[in-house]
């Protein structure tokens, strides 16, 4: 199991034997707490987005021989350009890095007592500037404070998304649920970190 809790099992149970296309925003190293890794191992294709340098390097190495996976070293948010980015060190003590990396100063301040950060700048894109009319059966959003903003820019019906996993971490939980309701999706899971919803 790669995911943080039982997200992976719920996602696998939902899709069954389907081999589809996914989008993972905040893919980190592709393995640690990943909601996409198992699907990609099963033959799915996908776009993985990760702005933090070290996790992205690991991600490149992980998928360097997999032509079904496209990698994007940038952050998706509500602005296209260059932004300040706070990169986190280890968080769970399992050779992890960058799990809490964020564009949000508030999110950085929430974690900086327990996790070290350093500052850099990253390329950012609004969703409309990132997506090239691609369709995704499964979307995972783990953007440390920008999750709701990203979701609001998407049209899940137009994207063909039948299952969504989105991080809330106790922030904007109700707003995310309201946004999901627009698509008549059923909530399959809520826990302290994530919401999974599906058609």
Backbone as a ProteinNet text record, in pm:
[ID]
protein_1_A
[PRIMARY]
XXXXXXXXXXXXXXXXXXXXXXXXXXXXXXXXXXXXXXXXXXXXXXXXXXXXXXXXXXXXXXXXXXXXXXXXXXXXXXXXXXXXXXXXXXXXXXXXXXXXXXXXXXXXXXXXXXXXXXXXXXXXXXXXXXXXXXXXXXXXXXXXXXXXXXXXXXXXXXXXXXXXXXXXXXXXXXXXXXXXXXXXXXXXXXXXXXXXXXX
[TERTIARY]
84.2	0	88.2	60.5	139	71.7	-60.1	-130.7	-119.8	-163.4	-144.4	-226.7	-349.6	-438.2	-489.8	-620.7	-675.9	-728.8	-679.7	-725.3	-702.5	-583.4	-549.3	-650.1	-688.7	-780.9	-917.2	-963.2	-1092.9	-1088.4	-978	-961.4	-954.7	-878.2	-867.1	-1001	-1073.6	-1204.7	-1300.5	-1291.5	-1381.3	-1354.5	-1228.6	-1196.8	-1191.5	-1174.4	-1169.8	-1059.3	-1094.9	-996.2	-971.7	-1034.1	-1019.2	-875	-826.1	-696.4	-725.8	-699.8	-738.4	-626	-665.4	-571.3	-591	-480.8	-490.4	-407.9	-440.7	-365.6	-334.4	-207.8	-165.5	-97.3	-166.1	-111.9	-53.8	77.1	146.2	191.7	256.5	293.2	411.7	485.7	604.5	699.8	753.1	851.5	786.4	652.4	580.9	550.5	608	589.2	534.5	599.4	563.8	423	334	194.7	123.2	156.2	103.3	-33.1	-123.2	-253.1	-253.8	-142.9	-138.3	-45.9	48.7	153	96.4	2	-49.5	-121	-197.9	-266.4	-165.8	-59.1	43.6	116.1	135.9	194.7	104.5	-24.6	-121.4	-138	-66.6	-70	-141.7	-188.1	-249.8	-147	-197.4	-112.2	-149.1	-57.9	-91.8	3.4	-42.9	36.6	63.3	191	229.9	294	244.4	289.4	358.6	482.7	556.9	656.8	642.2	733.2	862.6	864.6	982.9	1097.2	1219.2	1330.3	1369.5	1393	1440.4	1335.3	1210.8	1109	1093.5	1103	1089.1	1203	1323.3	1437	1410.1	1356.4	1322	1210.7	1114.8	1003.1	1053.6	1145.9	1204.2	1273.2	1347.9	1419.2	1320.3	1215.2	1115.5	1047.4	1017.7	938.7	1018.1	1150.4	1231.2	1211	1167.9	1147.1	998.9	912.4	768.8	714.4	690.8	645.5	499.9	429.7	289.5	275.7	387.2	382.9	452.4	382.5	439	459.1	576.6	611.4	616.4	576.1	568.6	627.5	741.2	811.1	764	644.1	583	472.8	414.1	301.8	177.3	64.9	-62.3	-129.8	-173.4	-241.5	-334	-348.8	-439.4	-365.5	-238.6	-155.5	-53.8	-35.5	66.2	185.2	300.9	421	525.1	587.1	686.8	641.9	648.1	605.7	706	704.3	782.3	726	816.4	777	858.5	791.4	856.2	871.8	996.5	1025.4	1055.1	983.8	999.8	1101.6	1159.2	1248.2	1167.2	1226.9	1158.4	1043.2	934.8	816.7	779.5	789.6	748.7	867.2	989.3	1108.5	1132.4	1086.9	1104.9	1176.9	1286	1362.6	1278.3	1175.8	1088.2	1143.7	1100.9	1135.2	1027.4	999.3	908.1	760.9	721.2	579.7	492.2	549.4	472.8	508.1	581.5	620	495.2	500.9	378.4	405.9	308.1	307.6	246.7	182.7	107.2	191.9	208.1	282.3	212.4	81	5.5	31.8	38.6	67.4	209	302.7	440.3	445.1	378.5	380.3	314.4	219	150.7	246	343.2	430.5	574	614	756.5	815.6	730	782.7	835.1	783.5	823.6	899.9	901.8	965	1043.2	1163.6	1243.9	1199.5	1209.3	1175.6	1289.2	1303	1386.8	1306.9	1342.5	1267.3	1332.7	1249.2	1295.4	1181.8	1198.5	1089.1	1059.7	934.3	894.7	805.1	801.5	705.7	567.7	469.1	331	240.6	133.1	34.7	-106	-194	-336.1	-378.4	-486.9	-532	-557.3	-618.1	-650.4	-525	-413.6	-288.5	-212.9	-245.8	-178.8	-247	-376.9	-446.8	-463.7	-422.2	-431.3	-543.5	-663.5	-783.1	-769.7	-692.8	-679.7	-791.1	-824.2	-927.1	-861.5	-921.4	-865.7	-977.5	-962.4	-1059.5	-1044.9	-921.9	-893.3	-805.2	-840.4	-760.5	-729	-602.1	-557.6	-499.1	-548.6	-500.6	-446.4	-316.8	-249.6	-155.2	-211.6	-137.9	-115.8	-123.5	-85.7	-138.2	-270	-330.4	-396.4	-363.4	-421.1	-520.4	-555.7	-641.4	-777.7	-843.7	-974.9	-966.2	-864.6	-846	-831.8	-756.7	-738.7	-870.1	-939.2	-1065.6	-1165.7	-1171.9	-1267.7	-1239.2	-1115.6	-1080.1	-1115.1	-1145.5	-1171.8	-1320.4	-1350.9	-1485.1	-1469.7	-1503.6	-1478.8	-1556	-1672	-1749.7	-1677.6	-1634.8	-1560.7	-1431.6	-1371	-1245.1	-1265.8	-1389.8	-1417.4	-1385.8	-1369.9	-1327.4	-1442.8	-1424.4	-1527.3	-1489.2	-1361.9	-1318.3	-1213.9	-1234	-1146.8	-1098.8	-968.5	-913.6	-848.7	-895.6	-845.5	-812.7	-698.6	-656.9	-732	-767.7	-829.6	-754.8	-698.4	-621.5	-694.7	-827.4	-906.3	-931.3	-872.5	-888.7	-983	-1080.7	-1176	-1253.7	-1266.8	-1336.8	-1478.2	-1555.2	-1694.6	-1703.8	-1611.5	-1611.3	-1579.7	-1488.3	-1454.6	-1573.7	-1641	-1759.8	-1866.8	-1887.8	-1986.8	-1949.9	-1820.9	-1774.7	-1798.6	-1772.2	-1791.8	-1939.8	-2026.7	-2171.3	-2223.5	-2156.4	-2198.9	-2199	-2120.3	-2105	-2183.3	-2268.2	-2348.4	-2262.5	-2145.5	-2056.9	-2092.4	-2069.4	-2090.4	-1959.3	-1965.8	-1845.8	-1815.5	-1700.3	-1659.1	-1574.4	-1506.5	-1417.5	-1394.2	-1395.4	-1337.8	-1253.9	-1134.3	-1051.6	-984.2	-885.8	-824.5	-747.9	-712.8	-633.5	-710	-788	-841.2	-991.3	-1044.8	-1181.1	-1172.7	-1242	-1254.4	-1401.2	-1427	-1563.9	-1565.1	-1678.2	-1688.4	-1830.9	-1841.2	-1973.3	-2039.6
-119.4	0	125.1	213.5	335.9	456	459.5	578.9	598.6	715.5	752.4	666.3	635.9	552.3	437.8	424.8	319.6	374.3	493.4	554.7	461.6	402.4	317.8	205.1	139.9	26.9	71	185.9	237.3	273	334.4	370.3	245	145.4	20.3	-51.7	-55.4	-121.1	-51.1	80.8	156	125.3	126.3	110.2	-35.7	-128.7	-269.4	-297.5	-359.2	-396.8	-288.6	-174.1	-67.5	-18.5	4.9	69.8	204.9	311.8	443.5	544.8	669.8	781.6	861.9	903.9	977.2	1105.3	1191.5	1313.6	1318.2	1336.8	1346.3	1481.9	1573.7	1706.3	1703.4	1715.5	1699	1555.7	1503.2	1361.4	1326.9	1427.3	1406.9	1312.5	1209.5	1120.2	1004.8	1003.6	900.4	776	765.2	645.7	681.9	776.2	809.8	868.6	800.5	843.1	867.7	788.5	811.5	746.5	821.9	768.5	723.4	743.4	707.9	589.7	562.3	463.3	326.5	275.9	141.3	136.1	238.6	241.2	240.9	319.3	323	189.5	122.6	-12.3	-109.8	-85.3	-173.7	-141.7	-38	-9	118	195.8	322.8	417.8	519.1	628.1	752.8	850.4	966.3	1082.7	1195.4	1316.1	1336	1350.7	1370.8	1508.3	1586.4	1724.6	1735.6	1784.5	1802.1	1916.2	2022.2	2136.2	2124.7	2049.6	2045.7	1968.8	2022.4	1966.7	1822.8	1790.6	1656.2	1548.5	1567.7	1468.8	1452.4	1563.8	1554.4	1473.2	1487.9	1407.9	1258.9	1225.2	1085.2	1036.7	1125.3	1092.3	1061.3	1143.6	1121.2	986.3	952.2	824.5	707.7	723.4	617.4	582.9	686.3	664.6	688	685.3	716.6	615.7	495.9	394.8	371	453.9	435.1	545	510.8	609.4	650.5	581.1	615.9	729.8	768.1	869.2	996.5	1110.1	1240.9	1318.9	1378.4	1449.7	1600.4	1677	1822.2	1885	1952.6	2013.8	2158.2	2172.8	2303.7	2288.2	2401	2399.3	2451.4	2387.9	2437.3	2516.6	2635.9	2720.5	2815.6	2938.6	3034.7	3144.8	3119.5	3221.8	3154.2	3208.5	3158.2	3253	3199	3281.5	3217	3296.6	3249.9	3294.3	3203.2	3235.6	3183.9	3244.3	3193.3	3058.4	2967.1	2830.2	2786.6	2725.1	2682.5	2530.3	2484.6	2341.7	2280.9	2174.5	2111.7	1998.9	1972.6	1857.9	1735.8	1644.7	1522.1	1553.3	1477.4	1497.6	1370.6	1255.9	1131.1	1040.5	1089.1	1014.9	885.8	879.5	758.7	793.5	868.5	913.2	998.7	1060.5	1145.8	1287.7	1361.4	1502.7	1573.3	1696.8	1778.2	1751.1	1664.6	1630.3	1749.6	1845.6	1962	2088.3	2072.9	2188.2	2261.4	2393.7	2469	2609	2660.8	2800.6	2889.2	2828.1	2899.4	2929.6	3057.7	3096	3044.7	3046.5	2997.6	2849.8	2771.1	2628.5	2606.6	2684.2	2674.9	2704.6	2809.8	2849.2	2744.3	2671	2566.2	2452.4	2426.9	2310.1	2342.8	2469.2	2497.7	2472.4	2449.6	2413.5	2270.4	2186.7	2045.6	2003.6	2089	2054.8	2174.9	2151.7	2260.5	2292.9	2420.3	2465.8	2550.9	2551.9	2653.4	2715.5	2837.8	2914.3	2905.4	2903	2908.2	2966.8	2972.3	3011.4	2897	2886.6	2780.7	2837.9	2766.6	2797.1	2754	2839.2	2805.9	2823.8	2746.5	2760.2	2749.6	2835.5	2817.1	2689.1	2629.9	2505.2	2520.2	2629.9	2649.7	2659.8	2702.8	2710.1	2577.8	2493.4	2362.8	2258	2247.3	2136.3	2158.3	2058.3	2064.9	1974.3	1996.3	1921.4	1771.5	1732.6	1591.2	1548.6	1421.1	1363.1	1273.6	1271.2	1191.9	1116.6	985.8	905.1	929.9	946.6	966.7	1089.7	1173.4	1291.7	1291.2	1309.9	1324.8	1465.3	1539	1675.2	1683.1	1709.4	1721.7	1841.1	1960.9	2083.2	2175	2121.3	2193.3	2336.6	2347.3	2478.7	2533.8	2477.8	2525.4	2425.8	2324.1	2216.8	2269.6	2346	2399.4	2493	2576.6	2669.3	2594	2486.2	2405.7	2340	2280.2	2212.8	2309.1	2431.6	2529.5	2568.8	2551.5	2585.4	2473.7	2356.4	2239.8	2221.9	2156.3	2103.7	1952.2	1883.1	1738.9	1661.1	1713.2	1645.4	1655.7	1777.7	1795.7	1715	1696.9	1622.4	1471.4	1427.4	1284	1216.5	1295.3	1241.4	1170.8	1042.2	968.1	945	969.5	952.1	1057.9	1122.3	1230.6	1201.4	1220.5	1218.1	1353.8	1425.5	1560.7	1578.9	1639.7	1664.7	1785.2	1775.7	1891.3	1927.6	1827.5	1851.7	1941	1932.3	2011.7	2154.1	2192.5	2327.9	2324.2	2412.1	2420.7	2291.4	2208.9	2080.7	2101.7	2188	2209.9	2267.2	2358.4	2418.6	2315.2	2224.7	2118.3	2025.9	1989.2	1904.2	1971.9	2101.4	2174.9	2175.4	2190	2189	2052.2	1947.6	1810.5	1783.9	1838.9	1815.9	1862.1	1959.4	2010.6	1900.4	1796.4	1690.2	1565	1575.3	1460.3	1337.4	1361.6	1251.5	1200.1	1073.2	1011	1014.9	1050.5	1050.5	907.3	857.7	721.3	716.4	827.2	830.1	973	994.2	1115	1072.3	1127.8	1106.4	1238.7	1236.4	1361.9	1434.7	1362.3	1421.5	1441	1339.6	1334.6	1311.7	1347.4	1313.3	1237.8	1125.4	1054.9	1057.3	1099.9	1104.9	1042.8	984	916.9	922.4	908.6	904.3	770.5
0	0	0	-91.8	-102.8	-35.9	-34.6	10.7	162	206.1	346.2	440.9	400.9	482.5	394.3	381.3	295.9	163.9	124.7	-0.5	-119.9	-125.1	-240	-259.3	-151.6	-163.2	-213.7	-166.9	-211.8	-360.1	-402.8	-544.2	-631.3	-587.8	-663.9	-671.1	-561	-559.3	-654.8	-661.9	-748.4	-895.7	-935.7	-1077.6	-1122.5	-1030.2	-1068.7	-1168.6	-1280.7	-1382.7	-1488	-1472.3	-1571.2	-1577.1	-1697.6	-1718.6	-1782.2	-1709.3	-1756.4	-1753.9	-1740.6	-1740.3	-1613.1	-1553	-1426.7	-1428.6	-1333.9	-1307.8	-1159.1	-1125.8	-986	-966.3	-899	-870.1	-729.1	-721.5	-594.1	-578	-682.5	-687.5	-598.3	-551.4	-470.4	-543	-475.2	-538.2	-612.4	-615.3	-688.3	-609	-490.5	-408	-270.4	-202.4	-64.7	-56.3	15.4	35	-97.7	-197.4	-332.7	-354.1	-416.3	-457	-602.8	-672.8	-815.1	-845.7	-758.1	-787.6	-826.7	-750.1	-778.1	-912.2	-944.2	-1073.6	-1188.2	-1174.2	-1279.4	-1289.9	-1178.4	-1182.4	-1257.4	-1252	-1318	-1466.4	-1514.1	-1657.3	-1697.7	-1599.9	-1632.8	-1694	-1763.9	-1809.6	-1730.3	-1728.1	-1648.6	-1658	-1603.1	-1587.5	-1438.7	-1402.2	-1263.7	-1251	-1156.3	-1136.7	-1001.4	-1002.5	-876.7	-890.3	-809.1	-819.6	-739.4	-629.8	-542.3	-609.2	-607.1	-686.3	-654.3	-527.5	-494.2	-519.7	-476	-512.3	-662.6	-735.8	-881.4	-942.8	-889.8	-937.5	-915.3	-799.1	-771	-862.7	-890	-977.9	-1119.2	-1168	-1300.9	-1309.7	-1205.3	-1204.8	-1199.5	-1121.8	-1106.2	-1238.3	-1318.3	-1439.6	-1568.6	-1560.8	-1679.8	-1792.9	-1761.4	-1866	-1895.5	-1839.6	-1857.6	-1948.9	-2073.9	-2172.2	-2152.3	-2064	-2036.8	-1936.6	-1874.6	-1769.7	-1815.9	-1805.8	-1838.2	-1709	-1693.1	-1570.7	-1595.1	-1493.4	-1505.1	-1379.7	-1393.4	-1280.6	-1262.7	-1207.9	-1185.9	-1081.8	-1043.3	-949.5	-1019.3	-993.9	-1044.9	-933.3	-966.6	-867.4	-942.4	-893.2	-956.9	-1031.4	-1064	-1128.6	-1219.3	-1337.7	-1429.8	-1427.9	-1394.5	-1385.9	-1296.9	-1211.5	-1115.2	-976.3	-879.7	-743.4	-641.2	-523	-410.6	-368.9	-333.8	-299.5	-178.8	-83	40.7	38.3	34	18.4	154.8	187.2	318.8	314.5	430.9	447.6	485.6	560.6	601.4	695.4	679.1	763.4	839.6	772.9	838	870.5	841.9	880.2	804.1	679.5	597.8	468	481.4	365.4	271.8	330.2	251.1	247	147.7	138.4	57.6	95	15.3	31.9	126.3	138.8	175.5	246.3	290.1	212.2	103.3	21.9	-27.2	-25.6	-50.5	-105.5	-177.4	-219.3	-111.7	-14.3	87.6	210.9	240.7	360.3	485.7	486.7	602.3	626.3	520	535.2	585.2	534	583	732.6	774.3	914.9	1003.7	949.2	1025.6	1062.7	974	991	1030.4	1028.2	1039.9	1179.2	1280	1411.6	1414.1	1324.1	1323.5	1198.1	1096.9	969.6	917.3	868.3	812.8	670.5	635.2	500.6	445.3	314.2	250.3	135.8	100.3	0.8	-136.9	-239	-377.3	-459.9	-589.8	-678.2	-774.2	-816.1	-909.1	-1018.4	-1128.6	-1234.1	-1187.9	-1211.8	-1177.7	-1299	-1300.8	-1408.6	-1353.5	-1404.8	-1380.3	-1451.4	-1403.5	-1463.3	-1613.9	-1653.1	-1795.3	-1881.4	-1822.9	-1898.2	-1896.9	-1802.2	-1793	-1879.5	-1867.9	-1933.2	-2082.1	-2158.3	-2304.4	-2354.8	-2300.3	-2341.2	-2318.4	-2218.4	-2186.6	-2092.5	-2096.9	-2011.9	-1907.2	-1788.4	-1679	-1607.3	-1595.5	-1520.4	-1370.2	-1325.5	-1183	-1165.6	-1068.5	-1036.5	-887.5	-856.2	-717.8	-702.2	-602.7	-577.3	-435.3	-425.2	-295.1	-305.8	-289.7	-322.8	-203.4	-82.9	39.2	43.7	54.4	70.1	-54.6	-170.7	-297	-357.5	-281	-332.4	-378.5	-293.5	-328.7	-448.3	-451.5	-563.5	-695.1	-693.7	-815.4	-855.8	-759.3	-788.9	-850.7	-800	-851.9	-996.2	-1039.8	-1178.5	-1276.7	-1224.5	-1309.1	-1335.1	-1444.4	-1469.6	-1477.9	-1370.8	-1365	-1470.4	-1510.1	-1614.2	-1748.3	-1782.2	-1907.8	-1909.1	-1792.8	-1783.3	-1785.1	-1777.1	-1777.2	-1645.7	-1540	-1410.6	-1340.3	-1312.2	-1238.8	-1093.5	-1058.6	-920.1	-886.2	-771.1	-726.2	-584.8	-561.8	-426.6	-403.7	-301.2	-277.8	-130	-105.5	31.6	88.7	216.5	282.8	410.8	479.8	603.4	702.4	703.2	795.7	749.7	638	584.5	464	462.1	350.3	328.6	432.3	416.5	361.8	426.1	385.1	244.4	211.6	78.1	-29.5	1.4	-94.3	-113.9	-5.3	-15	-101	-80.8	-160.7	-308.1	-336.3	-475.9	-538.5	-464.2	-513.1	-540.7	-457.5	-472.5	-607.9	-668.9	-799	-904.8	-880.7	-980.1	-944.1	-842.2	-797.8	-769	-715.6	-679.3	-539.8	-520	-390.1	-312.5	-185.4	-102.1	-59.5	-99.8	-65.7	60.5	90.3	206.7	251.6	381.1	438.3	557.8	569.7	687.2	721.8	806.4	851.1	741.5	634.6	528.1	398	358	222	215	98.7	60.4	-71.3	-81.1	-208.5	-247.6	-370.6	-422.9	-560.6	-596.8	-726.9	-779.2	-908.6	-974.4	-944.2
[MASK]
+++++++++++++++++++++++++++++++++++++++++++++++++++++++++++++++++++++++++++++++++++++++++++++++++++++++++++++++++++++++++++++++++++++++++++++++++++++++++++++++++++++++++++++++++++++++++++++++++++++++

